[in-house]
């Protein structure tokens, strides 16, 4: 029963991550919204899968979860840094470091 | 359709939004963010398929896919940063 709640929560966060692509203006906001929503939704979804049936997922699933948790923000950062270097400034101006 | 079908359809329906951004996104960076988002969702569908049907191999495929998706996003971002545009 808890797995259903976790799976539904994961789907909801995935939806919110998707909505971030619609509602937010500018690449930086979308990167932030989507990055948080996706990885959170994926984490909840995967934990729901583990809780539901550990025999079929096992430690490889935990490895996938840890991988997503670590590389999600790194990918978002890489894109944001590339955008900043190419001269795209966020709304607040964003001084160079 | 079983729970598996509903979950996968749910993930793929939420994938429509980044797909829209991938199509419309004015800048390259929107498209890279949408691609990264789509990669995570495909890996999730694979993991869901593996978990429900009991085929452990699909989970390894999901892990490999997530790794390659991440690699692709970072390399494209690096290329966009230093590209010859």
Backbone of each chain as nested JSON, in Angstrom:
{
  "chains": [
    {"id": "A", "residues": [
      {"number": 1, "name": "UNK", "atoms": {"N": [0.844, -1.189, 0.0], "CA": [0.0, 0.0, 0.0], "C": [0.888, 1.25, 0.0]}},
      {"number": 2, "name": "UNK", "atoms": {"N": [1.943, 1.183, 0.857], "CA": [2.835, 2.354, 0.877], "C": [3.521, 2.474, -0.475]}},
      {"number": 3, "name": "UNK", "atoms": {"N": [3.76, 1.323, -1.157], "CA": [4.459, 1.456, -2.45], "C": [3.594, 2.237, -3.417]}},
      {"number": 4, "name": "UNK", "atoms": {"N": [2.256, 2.033, -3.333], "CA": [1.39, 2.798, -4.248], "C": [1.502, 4.284, -3.961]}},
      {"number": 5, "name": "UNK", "atoms": {"N": [1.558, 4.618, -2.655], "CA": [1.661, 6.041, -2.32], "C": [2.975, 6.601, -2.851]}},
      {"number": 6, "name": "UNK", "atoms": {"N": [4.065, 5.839, -2.691], "CA": [5.366, 6.327, -3.161], "C": [5.364, 6.462, -4.676]}},
      {"number": 7, "name": "UNK", "atoms": {"N": [4.798, 5.451, -5.353], "CA": [4.775, 5.512, -6.823], "C": [3.952, 6.71, -7.277]}},
      {"number": 8, "name": "UNK", "atoms": {"N": [2.8, 6.912, -6.611], "CA": [1.96, 8.046, -7.004], "C": [2.688, 9.359, -6.723]}},
      {"number": 9, "name": "UNK", "atoms": {"N": [3.402, 9.42, -5.572], "CA": [4.153, 10.638, -5.273], "C": [5.221, 10.887, -6.311]}},
      {"number": 10, "name": "UNK", "atoms": {"N": [5.888, 9.794, -6.734], "CA": [6.912, 9.952, -7.769], "C": [6.321, 10.484, -9.052]}},
      {"number": 11, "name": "UNK", "atoms": {"N": [5.163, 9.923, -9.422], "CA": [4.523, 10.394, -10.659], "C": [4.135, 11.857, -10.533]}},
      {"number": 12, "name": "UNK", "atoms": {"N": [3.642, 12.231, -9.327], "CA": [3.226, 13.621, -9.15], "C": [4.413, 14.556, -9.302]}},
      {"number": 13, "name": "UNK", "atoms": {"N": [5.553, 14.169, -8.689], "CA": [6.736, 15.035, -8.792], "C": [7.223, 15.091, -10.23]}},
      {"number": 14, "name": "UNK", "atoms": {"N": [7.114, 13.955, -10.939], "CA": [7.517, 13.969, -12.362], "C": [6.646, 14.938, -13.134]}},
      {"number": 15, "name": "UNK", "atoms": {"N": [5.35, 14.933, -12.78], "CA": [4.437, 15.854, -13.47], "C": [4.832, 17.291, -13.165]}},
      {"number": 16, "name": "UNK", "atoms": {"N": [5.165, 17.552, -11.88], "CA": [5.564, 18.925, -11.512], "C": [6.834, 19.304, -12.25]}},
      {"number": 17, "name": "UNK", "atoms": {"N": [7.764, 18.341, -12.371], "CA": [8.98, 18.624, -13.131], "C": [8.649, 18.969, -14.566]}},
      {"number": 18, "name": "UNK", "atoms": {"N": [7.635, 18.274, -15.1], "CA": [7.237, 18.575, -16.477], "C": [6.589, 19.936, -16.574]}},
      {"number": 19, "name": "UNK", "atoms": {"N": [5.727, 20.249, -15.591], "CA": [5.04, 21.545, -15.63], "C": [6.051, 22.675, -15.562]}},
      {"number": 20, "name": "UNK", "atoms": {"N": [7.185, 22.406, -14.881], "CA": [8.221, 23.454, -14.815], "C": [8.629, 23.875, -16.223]}},
      {"number": 21, "name": "UNK", "atoms": {"N": [8.586, 22.925, -17.17], "CA": [9.001, 23.284, -18.539], "C": [8.0, 24.209, -19.189]}},
      {"number": 22, "name": "UNK", "atoms": {"N": [6.746, 24.152, -18.721], "CA": [5.741, 24.993, -19.363], "C": [5.713, 26.37, -18.739]}},
      {"number": 23, "name": "UNK", "atoms": {"N": [5.643, 26.362, -17.394], "CA": [5.283, 27.598, -16.714], "C": [6.459, 28.546, -16.549]}},
      {"number": 24, "name": "UNK", "atoms": {"N": [7.682, 28.004, -16.411], "CA": [8.777, 28.895, -16.011], "C": [9.369, 29.562, -17.25]}},
      {"number": 25, "name": "UNK", "atoms": {"N": [9.86, 30.763, -17.055], "CA": [10.442, 31.488, -18.186], "C": [11.956, 31.4, -18.097]}},
      {"number": 26, "name": "UNK", "atoms": {"N": [12.602, 31.228, -19.214], "CA": [14.057, 31.31, -19.236], "C": [14.679, 29.96, -18.907]}},
      {"number": 27, "name": "UNK", "atoms": {"N": [15.787, 29.643, -19.54], "CA": [16.418, 28.343, -19.341], "C": [16.797, 28.076, -17.89]}},
      {"number": 28, "name": "UNK", "atoms": {"N": [17.26, 29.127, -17.168], "CA": [17.743, 28.84, -15.812], "C": [16.625, 28.347, -14.927]}},
      {"number": 29, "name": "UNK", "atoms": {"N": [15.475, 29.011, -15.008], "CA": [14.364, 28.572, -14.141], "C": [13.934, 27.168, -14.535]}},
      {"number": 30, "name": "UNK", "atoms": {"N": [13.911, 26.92, -15.842], "CA": [13.475, 25.578, -16.256], "C": [14.468, 24.534, -15.801]}},
      {"number": 31, "name": "UNK", "atoms": {"N": [15.762, 24.862, -15.885], "CA": [16.759, 23.892, -15.436], "C": [16.549, 23.57, -13.958]}},
      {"number": 32, "name": "UNK", "atoms": {"N": [16.326, 24.623, -13.171], "CA": [16.132, 24.403, -11.734], "C": [14.881, 23.582, -11.487]}},
      {"number": 33, "name": "UNK", "atoms": {"N": [13.757, 24.025, -12.073], "CA": [12.496, 23.339, -11.791], "C": [12.523, 21.906, -12.256]}},
      {"number": 34, "name": "UNK", "atoms": {"N": [13.015, 21.704, -13.501], "CA": [13.006, 20.349, -14.037], "C": [14.006, 19.471, -13.295]}},
      {"number": 35, "name": "UNK", "atoms": {"N": [15.172, 20.022, -12.989], "CA": [16.17, 19.202, -12.309], "C": [15.661, 18.694, -10.989]}},
      {"number": 36, "name": "UNK", "atoms": {"N": [15.044, 19.588, -10.211], "CA": [14.553, 19.162, -8.895], "C": [13.392, 18.199, -9.054]}},
      {"number": 37, "name": "UNK", "atoms": {"N": [12.437, 18.567, -9.945], "CA": [11.245, 17.738, -10.069], "C": [11.554, 16.35, -10.564]}},
      {"number": 38, "name": "UNK", "atoms": {"N": [12.424, 16.274, -11.583], "CA": [12.706, 14.957, -12.173], "C": [13.387, 14.047, -11.187]}},
      {"number": 39, "name": "UNK", "atoms": {"N": [14.466, 14.559, -10.576], "CA": [15.262, 13.668, -9.732], "C": [14.441, 13.271, -8.499]}},
      {"number": 40, "name": "UNK", "atoms": {"N": [13.68, 14.223, -7.948], "CA": [12.831, 13.87, -6.811], "C": [11.787, 12.851, -7.202]}},
      {"number": 41, "name": "UNK", "atoms": {"N": [11.164, 13.07, -8.364], "CA": [10.147, 12.122, -8.814], "C": [10.741, 10.767, -9.089]}},
      {"number": 42, "name": "UNK", "atoms": {"N": [11.933, 10.747, -9.704], "CA": [12.578, 9.47, -9.996], "C": [12.934, 8.75, -8.708]}},
      {"number": 43, "name": "UNK", "atoms": {"N": [13.414, 9.504, -7.714], "CA": [13.799, 8.862, -6.456], "C": [12.579, 8.24, -5.788]}},
      {"number": 44, "name": "UNK", "atoms": {"N": [11.498, 9.002, -5.706], "CA": [10.294, 8.46, -5.068], "C": [9.782, 7.254, -5.835]}},
      {"number": 45, "name": "UNK", "atoms": {"N": [9.807, 7.371, -7.168], "CA": [9.294, 6.273, -7.999], "C": [10.109, 5.002, -7.769]}},
      {"number": 46, "name": "UNK", "atoms": {"N": [11.428, 5.156, -7.756], "CA": [12.289, 3.98, -7.577], "C": [12.113, 3.394, -6.178]}},
      {"number": 47, "name": "UNK", "atoms": {"N": [11.999, 4.267, -5.161], "CA": [11.814, 3.727, -3.807], "C": [10.483, 2.987, -3.742]}},
      {"number": 48, "name": "UNK", "atoms": {"N": [9.481, 3.509, -4.449], "CA": [8.205, 2.787, -4.503], "C": [8.389, 1.414, -5.116]}},
      {"number": 49, "name": "UNK", "atoms": {"N": [9.21, 1.329, -6.17], "CA": [9.46, 0.027, -6.794], "C": [10.18, -0.909, -5.832]}},
      {"number": 50, "name": "UNK", "atoms": {"N": [11.137, -0.362, -5.068], "CA": [11.854, -1.243, -4.135], "C": [10.893, -1.781, -3.083]}},
      {"number": 51, "name": "UNK", "atoms": {"N": [10.065, -0.85, -2.524], "CA": [9.17, -1.26, -1.438], "C": [8.179, -2.294, -1.958]}},
      {"number": 52, "name": "UNK", "atoms": {"N": [7.77, -2.111, -3.215], "CA": [6.746, -3.011, -3.724], "C": [7.301, -4.42, -3.905]}},
      {"number": 53, "name": "UNK", "atoms": {"N": [8.509, -4.522, -4.501], "CA": [8.963, -5.883, -4.788], "C": [10.48, -5.873, -4.8]}},
      {"number": 54, "name": "UNK", "atoms": {"N": [11.075, -6.154, -3.645], "CA": [12.521, -6.067, -3.55], "C": [13.184, -7.194, -4.334]}},
      {"number": 55, "name": "UNK", "atoms": {"N": [12.521, -8.34, -4.487], "CA": [13.22, -9.494, -5.083], "C": [13.593, -9.187, -6.529]}},
      {"number": 56, "name": "UNK", "atoms": {"N": [12.734, -8.428, -7.246], "CA": [13.039, -8.244, -8.664], "C": [13.954, -7.043, -8.894]}},
      {"number": 57, "name": "UNK", "atoms": {"N": [14.038, -6.131, -7.913], "CA": [14.888, -4.974, -8.19], "C": [16.263, -5.162, -7.545]}},
      {"number": 58, "name": "UNK", "atoms": {"N": [16.291, -5.231, -6.201], "CA": [17.563, -5.543, -5.557], "C": [18.524, -4.377, -5.577]}},
      {"number": 59, "name": "UNK", "atoms": {"N": [19.798, -4.688, -5.377], "CA": [20.791, -3.639, -5.167], "C": [21.112, -2.891, -6.46]}},
      {"number": 60, "name": "UNK", "atoms": {"N": [20.849, -3.477, -7.6], "CA": [21.107, -2.735, -8.843], "C": [20.167, -1.534, -8.907]}},
      {"number": 61, "name": "UNK", "atoms": {"N": [18.927, -1.734, -8.415], "CA": [17.992, -0.605, -8.392], "C": [18.485, 0.495, -7.479]}},
      {"number": 62, "name": "UNK", "atoms": {"N": [19.068, 0.097, -6.33], "CA": [19.599, 1.118, -5.421], "C": [20.754, 1.846, -6.096]}},
      {"number": 63, "name": "UNK", "atoms": {"N": [21.535, 1.093, -6.863], "CA": [22.642, 1.73, -7.596], "C": [22.092, 2.732, -8.596]}},
      {"number": 64, "name": "UNK", "atoms": {"N": [21.005, 2.352, -9.283], "CA": [20.392, 3.291, -10.239], "C": [19.89, 4.52, -9.512]}},
      {"number": 65, "name": "UNK", "atoms": {"N": [19.281, 4.311, -8.33], "CA": [18.765, 5.451, -7.564], "C": [19.905, 6.375, -7.161]}},
      {"number": 66, "name": "UNK", "atoms": {"N": [20.999, 5.789, -6.63], "CA": [22.125, 6.626, -6.21], "C": [22.726, 7.336, -7.416]}},
      {"number": 67, "name": "UNK", "atoms": {"N": [22.786, 6.619, -8.539], "CA": [23.37, 7.226, -9.745], "C": [22.564, 8.435, -10.161]}},
      {"number": 68, "name": "UNK", "atoms": {"N": [21.236, 8.269, -10.193], "CA": [20.399, 9.398, -10.603], "C": [20.542, 10.552, -9.615]}},
      {"number": 69, "name": "UNK", "atoms": {"N": [20.608, 10.213, -8.302], "CA": [20.685, 11.283, -7.304], "C": [21.967, 12.078, -7.456]}},
      {"number": 70, "name": "UNK", "atoms": {"N": [23.057, 11.395, -7.837], "CA": [24.337, 12.117, -7.92], "C": [24.505, 12.819, -9.258]}},
      {"number": 71, "name": "UNK", "atoms": {"N": [24.051, 12.181, -10.362], "CA": [24.387, 12.775, -11.655], "C": [23.333, 13.757, -12.132]}},
      {"number": 72, "name": "UNK", "atoms": {"N": [22.142, 13.735, -11.53], "CA": [21.116, 14.677, -11.983], "C": [21.571, 16.113, -11.826]}},
      {"number": 73, "name": "UNK", "atoms": {"N": [21.92, 16.497, -10.579], "CA": [22.374, 17.88, -10.413], "C": [23.641, 18.203, -11.193]}},
      {"number": 74, "name": "UNK", "atoms": {"N": [24.506, 17.213, -11.398], "CA": [25.735, 17.505, -12.141], "C": [25.394, 17.88, -13.576]}},
      {"number": 75, "name": "UNK", "atoms": {"N": [24.453, 17.15, -14.167], "CA": [24.066, 17.467, -15.548], "C": [23.424, 18.845, -15.614]}},
      {"number": 76, "name": "UNK", "atoms": {"N": [22.559, 19.134, -14.634], "CA": [21.909, 20.449, -14.636], "C": [22.942, 21.55, -14.501]}},
      {"number": 77, "name": "UNK", "atoms": {"N": [23.94, 21.299, -13.627], "CA": [24.98, 22.319, -13.447], "C": [25.785, 22.522, -14.72]}},
      {"number": 78, "name": "UNK", "atoms": {"N": [26.072, 21.392, -15.413], "CA": [26.892, 21.517, -16.63], "C": [26.174, 22.384, -17.656]}},
      {"number": 79, "name": "UNK", "atoms": {"N": [24.875, 22.156, -17.787], "CA": [24.123, 22.933, -18.782], "C": [24.052, 24.394, -18.36]}},
      {"number": 80, "name": "UNK", "atoms": {"N": [23.816, 24.617, -17.052], "CA": [23.694, 26.01, -16.592], "C": [25.014, 26.74, -16.762]}},
      {"number": 81, "name": "UNK", "atoms": {"N": [26.119, 26.056, -16.428], "CA": [27.432, 26.713, -16.578], "C": [27.696, 27.037, -18.043]}},
      {"number": 82, "name": "UNK", "atoms": {"N": [27.351, 26.08, -18.933], "CA": [27.59, 26.328, -20.354], "C": [26.764, 27.515, -20.819]}},
      {"number": 83, "name": "UNK", "atoms": {"N": [25.515, 27.604, -20.338], "CA": [24.673, 28.735, -20.749], "C": [25.277, 30.036, -20.237]}},
      {"number": 84, "name": "UNK", "atoms": {"N": [25.774, 30.001, -18.982], "CA": [26.319, 31.24, -18.403], "C": [27.568, 31.671, -19.155]}},
      {"number": 85, "name": "UNK", "atoms": {"N": [28.405, 30.687, -19.499], "CA": [29.652, 31.023, -20.208], "C": [29.32, 31.596, -21.576]}},
      {"number": 86, "name": "UNK", "atoms": {"N": [28.255, 31.09, -22.204], "CA": [27.922, 31.609, -23.516], "C": [27.171, 32.941, -23.433]}},
      {"number": 87, "name": "UNK", "atoms": {"N": [27.079, 33.498, -22.244], "CA": [26.599, 34.861, -22.157], "C": [25.134, 35.007, -21.835]}},
      {"number": 88, "name": "UNK", "atoms": {"N": [24.476, 33.897, -21.473], "CA": [23.058, 34.017, -21.13], "C": [22.974, 34.392, -19.664]}},
      {"number": 89, "name": "UNK", "atoms": {"N": [22.402, 35.546, -19.365], "CA": [22.356, 36.001, -17.976], "C": [20.962, 35.732, -17.42]}},
      {"number": 90, "name": "UNK", "atoms": {"N": [20.897, 35.262, -16.151], "CA": [19.574, 35.109, -15.53], "C": [18.92, 36.461, -15.299]}},
      {"number": 91, "name": "UNK", "atoms": {"N": [17.632, 36.435, -14.956], "CA": [16.868, 37.703, -14.881], "C": [17.539, 38.676, -13.929]}},
      {"number": 92, "name": "UNK", "atoms": {"N": [18.124, 38.155, -12.825], "CA": [18.649, 39.071, -11.823], "C": [19.977, 39.665, -12.233]}},
      {"number": 93, "name": "UNK", "atoms": {"N": [20.448, 39.369, -13.48], "CA": [21.699, 39.977, -13.905], "C": [22.851, 39.009, -13.752]}},
      {"number": 94, "name": "UNK", "atoms": {"N": [23.061, 38.45, -12.563], "CA": [24.068, 37.407, -12.411], "C": [25.457, 37.902, -12.688]}},
      {"number": 95, "name": "UNK", "atoms": {"N": [26.126, 38.419, -11.66], "CA": [27.5, 38.903, -11.862], "C": [28.403, 37.73, -12.122]}},
      {"number": 96, "name": "UNK", "atoms": {"N": [29.517, 37.954, -12.9], "CA": [30.487, 36.889, -13.157], "C": [31.184, 36.565, -11.851]}},
      {"number": 97, "name": "UNK", "atoms": {"N": [31.517, 35.289, -11.576], "CA": [32.211, 34.96, -10.307], "C": [33.596, 35.609, -10.294]}}
    ]},
    {"id": "B", "residues": [
      {"number": 1, "name": "UNK", "atoms": {"N": [-5.777, -2.86, -18.114], "CA": [-4.328, -2.747, -18.121], "C": [-3.859, -2.779, -16.662]}},
      {"number": 2, "name": "UNK", "atoms": {"N": [-2.792, -3.521, -16.375], "CA": [-2.373, -3.701, -14.994], "C": [-1.719, -2.442, -14.459]}},
      {"number": 3, "name": "UNK", "atoms": {"N": [-1.265, -2.57, -13.206], "CA": [-0.625, -1.416, -12.567], "C": [0.602, -1.015, -13.367]}},
      {"number": 4, "name": "UNK", "atoms": {"N": [1.308, -2.027, -13.899], "CA": [2.528, -1.718, -14.669], "C": [2.183, -0.805, -15.833]}},
      {"number": 5, "name": "UNK", "atoms": {"N": [1.114, -1.15, -16.573], "CA": [0.759, -0.337, -17.729], "C": [0.427, 1.083, -17.321]}},
      {"number": 6, "name": "UNK", "atoms": {"N": [-0.327, 1.183, -16.235], "CA": [-0.729, 2.533, -15.819], "C": [0.489, 3.359, -15.412]}},
      {"number": 7, "name": "UNK", "atoms": {"N": [1.423, 2.739, -14.687], "CA": [2.594, 3.512, -14.243], "C": [3.386, 3.995, -15.443]}},
      {"number": 8, "name": "UNK", "atoms": {"N": [3.589, 3.087, -16.417], "CA": [4.426, 3.482, -17.552], "C": [3.731, 4.535, -18.392]}},
      {"number": 9, "name": "UNK", "atoms": {"N": [2.411, 4.388, -18.555], "CA": [1.685, 5.411, -19.312], "C": [1.768, 6.74, -18.561]}},
      {"number": 10, "name": "UNK", "atoms": {"N": [1.695, 6.662, -17.194], "CA": [1.791, 7.897, -16.411], "C": [3.121, 8.588, -16.639]}},
      {"number": 11, "name": "UNK", "atoms": {"N": [4.205, 7.806, -16.611], "CA": [5.529, 8.427, -16.791], "C": [5.636, 8.996, -18.194]}},
      {"number": 12, "name": "UNK", "atoms": {"N": [5.113, 8.262, -19.184], "CA": [5.276, 8.742, -20.564], "C": [4.398, 9.95, -20.829]}},
      {"number": 13, "name": "UNK", "atoms": {"N": [3.238, 10.011, -20.15], "CA": [2.389, 11.195, -20.352], "C": [3.106, 12.42, -19.791]}},
      {"number": 14, "name": "UNK", "atoms": {"N": [3.74, 12.252, -18.596], "CA": [4.451, 13.418, -18.064], "C": [5.667, 13.739, -18.926]}},
      {"number": 15, "name": "UNK", "atoms": {"N": [6.088, 12.802, -19.777], "CA": [7.238, 13.085, -20.655], "C": [6.83, 13.988, -21.808]}},
      {"number": 16, "name": "UNK", "atoms": {"N": [5.504, 14.201, -21.985], "CA": [5.074, 15.03, -23.112], "C": [5.508, 16.48, -22.904]}},
      {"number": 17, "name": "UNK", "atoms": {"N": [5.599, 16.896, -21.632], "CA": [5.913, 18.319, -21.384], "C": [7.346, 18.63, -21.773]}},
      {"number": 18, "name": "UNK", "atoms": {"N": [8.338, 17.82, -21.33], "CA": [9.689, 18.124, -21.824], "C": [9.796, 17.971, -23.328]}},
      {"number": 19, "name": "UNK", "atoms": {"N": [8.984, 17.051, -23.905], "CA": [9.023, 16.881, -25.361], "C": [8.573, 18.171, -26.037]}},
      {"number": 20, "name": "UNK", "atoms": {"N": [7.564, 18.821, -25.456], "CA": [7.102, 20.088, -26.005], "C": [8.208, 21.131, -25.917]}},
      {"number": 21, "name": "UNK", "atoms": {"N": [8.893, 21.142, -24.75], "CA": [9.965, 22.111, -24.597], "C": [11.1, 21.786, -25.554]}},
      {"number": 22, "name": "UNK", "atoms": {"N": [11.34, 20.493, -25.798], "CA": [12.389, 20.1, -26.744], "C": [12.053, 20.647, -28.134]}},
      {"number": 23, "name": "UNK", "atoms": {"N": [10.766, 20.657, -28.503], "CA": [10.364, 21.137, -29.811], "C": [10.431, 22.656, -29.864]}},
      {"number": 24, "name": "UNK", "atoms": {"N": [9.905, 23.27, -28.812], "CA": [9.704, 24.71, -28.918], "C": [10.896, 25.477, -28.368]}},
      {"number": 25, "name": "UNK", "atoms": {"N": [11.634, 24.867, -27.426], "CA": [12.607, 25.609, -26.629], "C": [13.408, 26.587, -27.446]}},
      {"number": 26, "name": "UNK", "atoms": {"N": [13.33, 27.912, -27.175], "CA": [14.074, 28.837, -28.032], "C": [15.578, 28.594, -28.009]}},
      {"number": 27, "name": "UNK", "atoms": {"N": [16.117, 28.298, -26.812], "CA": [17.582, 28.228, -26.765], "C": [18.027, 26.771, -26.705]}},
      {"number": 28, "name": "UNK", "atoms": {"N": [19.322, 26.569, -26.94], "CA": [19.884, 25.216, -26.872], "C": [19.76, 24.657, -25.461]}},
      {"number": 29, "name": "UNK", "atoms": {"N": [19.826, 25.569, -24.482], "CA": [19.871, 25.107, -23.096], "C": [18.525, 24.548, -22.671]}},
      {"number": 30, "name": "UNK", "atoms": {"N": [17.412, 25.124, -23.199], "CA": [16.116, 24.506, -22.894], "C": [16.084, 23.09, -23.44]}},
      {"number": 31, "name": "UNK", "atoms": {"N": [16.635, 22.946, -24.646], "CA": [16.574, 21.615, -25.273], "C": [17.434, 20.63, -24.515]}},
      {"number": 32, "name": "UNK", "atoms": {"N": [18.583, 21.085, -24.009], "CA": [19.425, 20.156, -23.25], "C": [18.731, 19.75, -21.959]}},
      {"number": 33, "name": "UNK", "atoms": {"N": [18.076, 20.712, -21.306], "CA": [17.363, 20.365, -20.074], "C": [16.246, 19.373, -20.376]}},
      {"number": 34, "name": "UNK", "atoms": {"N": [15.543, 19.577, -21.507], "CA": [14.448, 18.662, -21.861], "C": [15.009, 17.274, -22.169]}},
      {"number": 35, "name": "UNK", "atoms": {"N": [16.153, 17.219, -22.862], "CA": [16.734, 15.912, -23.169], "C": [17.122, 15.179, -21.9]}},
      {"number": 36, "name": "UNK", "atoms": {"N": [17.76, 15.927, -20.971], "CA": [18.158, 15.298, -19.71], "C": [16.937, 14.766, -18.984]}},
      {"number": 37, "name": "UNK", "atoms": {"N": [15.847, 15.538, -19.044], "CA": [14.628, 15.106, -18.356], "C": [14.046, 13.866, -19.008]}},
      {"number": 38, "name": "UNK", "atoms": {"N": [14.06, 13.836, -20.333], "CA": [13.505, 12.666, -21.025], "C": [14.339, 11.421, -20.743]}},
      {"number": 39, "name": "UNK", "atoms": {"N": [15.659, 11.591, -20.632], "CA": [16.504, 10.431, -20.354], "C": [16.133, 9.815, -19.019]}},
      {"number": 40, "name": "UNK", "atoms": {"N": [15.903, 10.663, -18.009], "CA": [15.562, 10.129, -16.69], "C": [14.253, 9.348, -16.785]}},
      {"number": 41, "name": "UNK", "atoms": {"N": [13.308, 9.872, -17.569], "CA": [12.008, 9.187, -17.626], "C": [12.105, 7.856, -18.333]}},
      {"number": 42, "name": "UNK", "atoms": {"N": [12.904, 7.788, -19.381], "CA": [13.047, 6.506, -20.078], "C": [13.686, 5.487, -19.145]}},
      {"number": 43, "name": "UNK", "atoms": {"N": [14.688, 5.924, -18.379], "CA": [15.316, 4.994, -17.437], "C": [14.296, 4.518, -16.412]}},
      {"number": 44, "name": "UNK", "atoms": {"N": [13.375, 5.407, -16.024], "CA": [12.353, 5.013, -15.045], "C": [11.417, 3.975, -15.629]}},
      {"number": 45, "name": "UNK", "atoms": {"N": [11.013, 4.16, -16.888], "CA": [10.098, 3.189, -17.499], "C": [10.792, 1.839, -17.574]}},
      {"number": 46, "name": "UNK", "atoms": {"N": [12.078, 1.847, -17.909], "CA": [12.819, 0.587, -17.979], "C": [12.873, -0.077, -16.607]}},
      {"number": 47, "name": "UNK", "atoms": {"N": [13.149, 0.733, -15.577], "CA": [13.231, 0.152, -14.237], "C": [11.871, -0.399, -13.811]}},
      {"number": 48, "name": "UNK", "atoms": {"N": [10.802, 0.329, -14.183], "CA": [9.462, -0.139, -13.822], "C": [9.167, -1.453, -14.527]}},
      {"number": 49, "name": "UNK", "atoms": {"N": [9.533, -1.542, -15.798], "CA": [9.324, -2.786, -16.544], "C": [10.106, -3.916, -15.907]}},
      {"number": 50, "name": "UNK", "atoms": {"N": [11.339, -3.633, -15.52], "CA": [12.166, -4.68, -14.914], "C": [11.55, -5.145, -13.608]}},
      {"number": 51, "name": "UNK", "atoms": {"N": [11.04, -4.2, -12.822], "CA": [10.548, -4.562, -11.498], "C": [9.274, -5.386, -11.6]}},
      {"number": 52, "name": "UNK", "atoms": {"N": [8.407, -5.042, -12.547], "CA": [7.121, -5.744, -12.59], "C": [7.259, -7.09, -13.271]}},
      {"number": 53, "name": "UNK", "atoms": {"N": [8.069, -7.191, -14.308], "CA": [8.123, -8.47, -15.034], "C": [9.219, -9.373, -14.482]}},
      {"number": 54, "name": "UNK", "atoms": {"N": [9.986, -8.86, -13.515], "CA": [10.959, -9.749, -12.895], "C": [12.208, -9.973, -13.706]}},
      {"number": 55, "name": "UNK", "atoms": {"N": [12.334, -9.271, -14.85], "CA": [13.544, -9.493, -15.663], "C": [14.619, -8.534, -15.164]}},
      {"number": 56, "name": "UNK", "atoms": {"N": [15.649, -9.066, -14.494], "CA": [16.664, -8.211, -13.882], "C": [17.517, -7.506, -14.912]}},
      {"number": 57, "name": "UNK", "atoms": {"N": [17.597, -8.097, -16.131], "CA": [18.487, -7.515, -17.139], "C": [18.053, -6.105, -17.478]}},
      {"number": 58, "name": "UNK", "atoms": {"N": [16.726, -5.885, -17.489], "CA": [16.234, -4.565, -17.889], "C": [16.71, -3.484, -16.932]}},
      {"number": 59, "name": "UNK", "atoms": {"N": [16.945, -3.873, -15.667], "CA": [17.404, -2.869, -14.71], "C": [18.812, -2.43, -15.075]}},
      {"number": 60, "name": "UNK", "atoms": {"N": [19.646, -3.395, -15.523], "CA": [20.99, -3.018, -15.96], "C": [20.899, -2.12, -17.189]}},
      {"number": 61, "name": "UNK", "atoms": {"N": [19.943, -2.433, -18.069], "CA": [19.768, -1.582, -19.253], "C": [19.39, -0.173, -18.804]}},
      {"number": 62, "name": "UNK", "atoms": {"N": [18.536, -0.083, -17.787], "CA": [18.133, 1.248, -17.304], "C": [19.33, 1.991, -16.745]}},
      {"number": 63, "name": "UNK", "atoms": {"N": [20.168, 1.277, -16.013], "CA": [21.36, 1.924, -15.445], "C": [22.276, 2.408, -16.559]}},
      {"number": 64, "name": "UNK", "atoms": {"N": [22.485, 1.551, -17.572], "CA": [23.371, 1.953, -18.68], "C": [22.762, 3.144, -19.415]}},
      {"number": 65, "name": "UNK", "atoms": {"N": [21.438, 3.108, -19.571], "CA": [20.788, 4.197, -20.297], "C": [20.917, 5.506, -19.533]}},
      {"number": 66, "name": "UNK", "atoms": {"N": [20.731, 5.433, -18.194], "CA": [20.854, 6.662, -17.396], "C": [22.279, 7.191, -17.492]}},
      {"number": 67, "name": "UNK", "atoms": {"N": [23.265, 6.267, -17.476], "CA": [24.662, 6.722, -17.548], "C": [24.928, 7.387, -18.89]}},
      {"number": 68, "name": "UNK", "atoms": {"N": [24.462, 6.758, -19.967], "CA": [24.735, 7.338, -21.29], "C": [23.977, 8.636, -21.482]}},
      {"number": 69, "name": "UNK", "atoms": {"N": [22.757, 8.689, -20.925], "CA": [21.997, 9.925, -21.052], "C": [22.692, 11.061, -20.347]}},
      {"number": 70, "name": "UNK", "atoms": {"N": [23.207, 10.764, -19.147], "CA": [23.914, 11.808, -18.406], "C": [25.155, 12.251, -19.173]}},
      {"number": 71, "name": "UNK", "atoms": {"N": [25.878, 11.232, -19.71], "CA": [27.106, 11.547, -20.448], "C": [26.776, 12.441, -21.638]}},
      {"number": 72, "name": "UNK", "atoms": {"N": [25.702, 12.061, -22.344], "CA": [25.324, 12.84, -23.529], "C": [25.007, 14.27, -23.172]}},
      {"number": 73, "name": "UNK", "atoms": {"N": [24.259, 14.458, -22.089], "CA": [23.878, 15.819, -21.711], "C": [25.111, 16.642, -21.378]}},
      {"number": 74, "name": "UNK", "atoms": {"N": [26.023, 16.041, -20.604], "CA": [27.192, 16.821, -20.188], "C": [28.067, 17.136, -21.389]}},
      {"number": 75, "name": "UNK", "atoms": {"N": [28.239, 16.143, -22.286], "CA": [29.123, 16.395, -23.434], "C": [28.512, 17.441, -24.357]}},
      {"number": 76, "name": "UNK", "atoms": {"N": [27.177, 17.373, -24.546], "CA": [26.541, 18.381, -25.404], "C": [26.667, 19.759, -24.768]}},
      {"number": 77, "name": "UNK", "atoms": {"N": [26.535, 19.805, -23.423], "CA": [26.676, 21.102, -22.769], "C": [28.096, 21.616, -22.956]}},
      {"number": 78, "name": "UNK", "atoms": {"N": [29.073, 20.735, -22.79], "CA": [30.468, 21.178, -22.97], "C": [30.686, 21.643, -24.4]}},
      {"number": 79, "name": "UNK", "atoms": {"N": [30.084, 20.902, -25.356], "CA": [30.255, 21.302, -26.755], "C": [29.6, 22.654, -26.991]}},
      {"number": 80, "name": "UNK", "atoms": {"N": [28.391, 22.817, -26.432], "CA": [27.701, 24.088, -26.596], "C": [28.487, 25.227, -25.991]}},
      {"number": 81, "name": "UNK", "atoms": {"N": [29.233, 24.905, -24.918], "CA": [29.987, 25.947, -24.227], "C": [31.191, 26.349, -25.057]}},
      {"number": 82, "name": "UNK", "atoms": {"N": [31.901, 25.339, -25.592], "CA": [33.155, 25.638, -26.285], "C": [33.004, 25.467, -27.793]}},
      {"number": 83, "name": "UNK", "atoms": {"N": [31.736, 25.231, -28.291], "CA": [31.591, 24.841, -29.692], "C": [32.067, 25.955, -30.623]}},
      {"number": 84, "name": "UNK", "atoms": {"N": [32.132, 25.651, -31.918], "CA": [32.674, 26.625, -32.874], "C": [31.563, 27.491, -33.438]}},
      {"number": 85, "name": "UNK", "atoms": {"N": [30.468, 27.614, -32.667], "CA": [29.359, 28.403, -33.218], "C": [29.726, 29.877, -33.288]}}
    ]}
  ]
}
